[in-house]
Amino acid sequence: MKPKVSVIIPAYNAEKYISRTIDSLLEQTMKEFEIICINDGSKDNTLELLYKYSKKDSRIIVIDKKNEGVWKARFDGIRKAKGKYITFIDSDDYVNKKFLERLYKNITTNNSDISICGFQRIDFETKKVISKEMKYSENRVIDMEKNPEEVISINTALWNKMYRAELLKNLEDLKKPPRILEDMMFLAMLYLNVKKITFVDEILYNYMVIQGSAMNTLKKEEISGIQEAMLEVREKYNKANASKERKEILADIAFLHFGISLMLKASENDTMNFKDIYISNLKYLDENFKEWRHSKYLNLIYCAKKGFSNLKVAIVKKIYILHCFRLFISLYKFIIKTLKVDIKW
């Protein structure tokens, strides 16, 4: 029987937690799915664990390959997938037993391209819930012709979403995918052809926060590679003759993740000259994503009228233009440290 959904799990040295991940899938209320586990050159016992699971359940498929990173592993999984819909799970996370059923029902009933559920961030060590996010009413719909700006506020992780497989299989790979912001670029490429996004009003995904992980760090030498990869994404928009609106959205996404998120990461590295990196990054945005400065989607008045989903980004954009971003970072860090809150961008 052909599976309705293909679940793709890239795994690298995941022996400590991947059993919980797979077990949470085997407990799903929906049964018509396959699990594609990609062992990305693990040096521990991950591969052995995956083969044990595959012998117990024929729905589990194992791909063993040399280490090339999560981007390549996901594309390997996409090529292998047989389901009409695809979802991703990180090897250290786990899902609610209705994760597949609820997303599948939502995406098929609404005939959407992407279905998104709520998730919670959990501290890996203490097991305490840090935050609950992306839990929106099921009446919310993002129509890329009517309200495309709402994708700016969607979390850029690939894992709390289900996708129409056809869109992913037609996605053109990047020549040099980055280690950081790769999920954002994957989604940005996907948005080029997405028409409709819908939501599930439940928290169904558990994202484990591991302090000091590689994804929370940024090295100076990585920045140019990340910038080059984003230029590849921009070129795909140009080749596709994307509309002015979609190019504007892409520029806004670039500002959010390069202008804000990347600079926040840079500010955490004491070995970097933040001023030089900030100036260089601002030049990069102005030369390649110049729409960000005058985008109506990040205009304060426009955001206030349309709702407040992008308002905080619009405010920081104003601060950026006034060259007060360093002051903003100091204030931002003071607030999250004093109030013990986790403000996501």
Number of C-alpha atoms within 10 A of each C-alpha: 5 11 16 17 26 28 23 27 26 24 26 23 17 20 20 12 14 23 18 16 18 22 14 17 24 17 13 17 14 17 15 16 23 23 26 25 28 26 25 23 17 18 13 13 13 21 23 12 14 23 16 11 17 17 11 9 13 10 18 20 20 18 17 15 13 10 15 10 16 22 18 17 24 19 18 18 24 24 12 15 22 18 20 14 25 28 25 22 26 20 24 23 21 23 24 17 18 19 24 27 15 20 26 24 13 21 24 14 9 16 14 21 22 29 27 29 26 19 21 19 18 19 16 15 10 7 11 11 15 14 14 14 15 19 17 17 13 15 9 12 18 19 17 19 12 10 12 20 26 19 21 21 17 15 17 21 16 18 23 24 26 26 26 21 21 14 17 18 14 12 15 13 14 17 9 13 21 22 16 18 19 19 18 19 25 21 17 24 23 18 22 21 16 21 15 19 24 24 26 25 16 21 21 23 23 23 22 21 19 14 11 8 8 10 11 12 12 20 11 13 8 12 17 12 16 20 17 15 19 26 15 18 19 21 12 16 19 12 8 10 12 15 12 10 16 20 19 24 25 27 22 29 23 24 25 21 18 23 21 20 15 19 20 19 14 21 19 13 14 8 10 14 12 17 11 10 16 20 10 11 20 18 13 16 20 14 10 15 21 17 19 24 19 11 15 18 23 26 19 18 13 15 20 14 9 14 11 14 16 22 21 14 23 24 14 18 23 16 15 18 11 9 11 12 19 17 10 14 15 11 12 14 14 12 14 12 11 9 9 10 11 11 10 8 15
